Amino acid sequence: MEAKTDTGAQHHHHHHHHDDDAGHVHAHPLQGDMAEGPRRPSREELSHIQGWGADLDRKNRPAVPMERMPARFIHPHEGKLPQQPENVEVLVSTERPGITPIFGTAQPPKGLSGMMRRVAFRWAENDLRHWLLLLAADRVNVVEGIGEDLAHGKVPNVLAEMGIKAEWEHNRAGLVKKAVLAGAVVGTAVYLMRRRER
């Protein structure tokens, strides 16, 4: 019994050693912040997914004739990427152990839309509430932007910024259809509200 136990232990140890090697081979040099995370599955382990790896063969890539070798990208940073200073509030997904090494700072969360985004990031990205709240926050942020323009004495040309003029010139039928649909939705909402008041 002891001999079998030792053999099993040796086999088990060899199996883990193989997994570590596989993780090392498939790790991408640009993902230094994820180096200590779970290993990437091999091609064989993902081959059961329909359509996966469709572009692995260069013959199946429409852009291959335009690709250059070596690639036109900057050289990947060796080792772990240096952390960008965090000077503004940055919302981080619950699925990440921490903030990414590089992030955008142009639109930090603020106002009512910022509050909505903070709430949205309490849920994981596979939760529908996460995305619905972010979509709603974007719409609220549009109204906040109009308010900021008015506060600074600038009257925004909402119709032009929405592309109404261009759509009237190039997609008049689509614009009319959208207007009819929007009118129907608003009319239905008003009708239901008045009916409820009665």
FIMIGU-299460 format. One line per field, with one value per residue (C-alpha): residue number from 1; residue in three letters; y, z, x. Coordinates in steps of 0.5 Angstrom, whole numbers. Layout:
<recs>
fiti = [NUM, ...];
vonu = [Ala, ...];
yy = [Y, ...];
zz = [Z, ...];
xx = [X, ...];
</recs>
This chain:
<recs>
fiti = [1, 2, 3, 4, 5, 6, 7, 8, 9, 10, 11, 12, 13, 14, 15, 16, 17, 18, 19, 20, 21, 22, 23, 24, 25, 26, 27, 28, 29, 30, 31, 32, 33, 34, 35, 36, 37, 38, 39, 40, 41, 42, 43, 44, 45, 46, 47, 48, 49, 50, 51, 52, 53, 54, 55, 56, 57, 58, 59, 60, 61, 62, 63, 64, 65, 66, 67, 68, 69, 70, 71, 72, 73, 74, 75, 76, 77, 78, 79, 80, 81, 82, 83, 84, 85, 86, 87, 88, 89, 90, 91, 92, 93, 94, 95, 96, 97, 98, 99, 100, 101, 102, 103, 104, 105, 106, 107, 108, 109, 110, 111, 112, 113, 114, 115, 116, 117, 118, 119, 120, 121, 122, 123, 124, 125, 126, 127, 128, 129, 130, 131, 132, 133, 134, 135, 136, 137, 138, 139, 140, 141, 142, 143, 144, 145, 146, 147, 148, 149, 150, 151, 152, 153, 154, 155, 156, 157, 158, 159, 160, 161, 162, 163, 164, 165, 166, 167, 168, 169, 170, 171, 172, 173, 174, 175, 176, 177, 178, 179, 180, 181, 182, 183, 184, 185, 186, 187, 188, 189, 190, 191, 192, 193, 194, 195, 196, 197, 198];
vonu = [Met, Glu, Ala, Lys, Thr, Asp, Thr, Gly, Ala, Gln, His, His, His, His, His, His, His, His, Asp, Asp, Asp, Ala, Gly, His, Val, His, Ala, His, Pro, Leu, Gln, Gly, Asp, Met, Ala, Glu, Gly, Pro, Arg, Arg, Pro, Ser, Arg, Glu, Glu, Leu, Ser, His, Ile, Gln, Gly, Trp, Gly, Ala, Asp, Leu, Asp, Arg, Lys, Asn, Arg, Pro, Ala, Val, Pro, Met, Glu, Arg, Met, Pro, Ala, Arg, Phe, Ile, His, Pro, His, Glu, Gly, Lys, Leu, Pro, Gln, Gln, Pro, Glu, Asn, Val, Glu, Val, Leu, Val, Ser, Thr, Glu, Arg, Pro, Gly, Ile, Thr, Pro, Ile, Phe, Gly, Thr, Ala, Gln, Pro, Pro, Lys, Gly, Leu, Ser, Gly, Met, Met, Arg, Arg, Val, Ala, Phe, Arg, Trp, Ala, Glu, Asn, Asp, Leu, Arg, His, Trp, Leu, Leu, Leu, Leu, Ala, Ala, Asp, Arg, Val, Asn, Val, Val, Glu, Gly, Ile, Gly, Glu, Asp, Leu, Ala, His, Gly, Lys, Val, Pro, Asn, Val, Leu, Ala, Glu, Met, Gly, Ile, Lys, Ala, Glu, Trp, Glu, His, Asn, Arg, Ala, Gly, Leu, Val, Lys, Lys, Ala, Val, Leu, Ala, Gly, Ala, Val, Val, Gly, Thr, Ala, Val, Tyr, Leu, Met, Arg, Arg, Arg, Glu, Arg];
yy = [0, 5, 4, 5, 12, 14, 13, 17, 22, 23, 22, 28, 32, 31, 33, 40, 41, 40, 45, 51, 50, 51, 57, 60, 58, 61, 68, 74, 79, 85, 82, 83, 85, 78, 74, 71, 69, 63, 60, 61, 55, 51, 51, 44, 45, 51, 47, 44, 52, 53, 58, 59, 60, 62, 67, 63, 61, 67, 65, 66, 73, 79, 84, 79, 82, 89, 86, 88, 83, 85, 88, 96, 96, 98, 93, 90, 92, 87, 84, 88, 94, 100, 103, 109, 114, 114, 122, 121, 116, 110, 105, 98, 91, 86, 81, 84, 84, 91, 97, 96, 99, 104, 107, 113, 119, 124, 122, 121, 119, 125, 128, 124, 119, 118, 116, 111, 108, 107, 103, 99, 97, 94, 88, 83, 84, 78, 82, 85, 91, 93, 94, 97, 102, 104, 105, 109, 113, 115, 118, 122, 124, 127, 132, 134, 136, 140, 143, 145, 148, 153, 154, 157, 161, 156, 154, 147, 145, 139, 137, 138, 134, 128, 128, 130, 135, 129, 124, 128, 129, 122, 118, 121, 115, 112, 119, 119, 112, 114, 120, 116, 111, 116, 119, 113, 111, 118, 118, 111, 113, 119, 115, 110, 115, 119, 112, 111, 117, 116];
zz = [0, 2, -5, -9, -5, -6, -14, -14, -10, -15, -21, -18, -17, -24, -26, -23, -26, -33, -31, -29, -35, -39, -36, -37, -44, -46, -41, -45, -44, -44, -38, -33, -28, -29, -28, -22, -24, -27, -33, -40, -43, -48, -56, -55, -49, -52, -59, -57, -57, -64, -68, -63, -66, -73, -74, -72, -79, -83, -89, -86, -84, -89, -86, -87, -93, -89, -83, -82, -79, -74, -72, -71, -64, -59, -55, -50, -43, -39, -33, -29, -32, -27, -24, -27, -21, -19, -19, -20, -18, -22, -22, -22, -24, -18, -22, -22, -16, -17, -21, -28, -29, -34, -34, -37, -33, -38, -35, -27, -24, -22, -20, -21, -26, -22, -16, -21, -24, -17, -15, -22, -20, -14, -19, -23, -31, -32, -28, -32, -27, -28, -35, -35, -29, -34, -40, -35, -32, -39, -41, -34, -36, -43, -39, -34, -40, -42, -35, -35, -42, -40, -33, -37, -42, -48, -51, -54, -61, -59, -65, -69, -64, -64, -72, -74, -79, -82, -82, -85, -91, -92, -88, -88, -88, -82, -78, -80, -77, -71, -70, -71, -66, -61, -61, -60, -54, -51, -53, -50, -43, -43, -44, -39, -33, -35, -34, -28, -25, -26];
xx = [0, 6, 9, 2, 2, 9, 8, 1, 5, 10, 5, 1, 7, 9, 2, 3, 10, 7, 1, 6, 11, 4, 3, 10, 10, 3, 4, 4, 9, 4, 1, 6, 0, -3, 3, 1, -6, -9, -5, -8, -11, -7, -10, -12, -16, -20, -21, -28, -30, -34, -30, -24, -18, -21, -15, -9, -8, -5, -9, -15, -13, -16, -10, -4, -2, -2, 2, 9, 14, 17, 10, 9, 8, 12, 17, 13, 16, 20, 18, 12, 9, 10, 4, 1, 0, -7, -9, -17, -22, -22, -27, -25, -28, -30, -27, -20, -15, -13, -13, -9, -2, -5, -12, -15, -16, -20, -27, -27, -34, -37, -44, -51, -48, -41, -46, -49, -43, -40, -46, -46, -38, -41, -43, -39, -39, -43, -49, -54, -55, -48, -49, -56, -53, -47, -52, -57, -51, -48, -55, -55, -48, -51, -56, -50, -46, -52, -53, -45, -45, -51, -48, -42, -46, -46, -52, -51, -54, -57, -60, -53, -49, -54, -53, -60, -58, -53, -59, -64, -59, -57, -62, -69, -73, -69, -70, -77, -78, -74, -79, -85, -83, -80, -87, -91, -87, -88, -95, -96, -93, -97, -103, -101, -100, -106, -110, -107, -109, -116];
</recs>
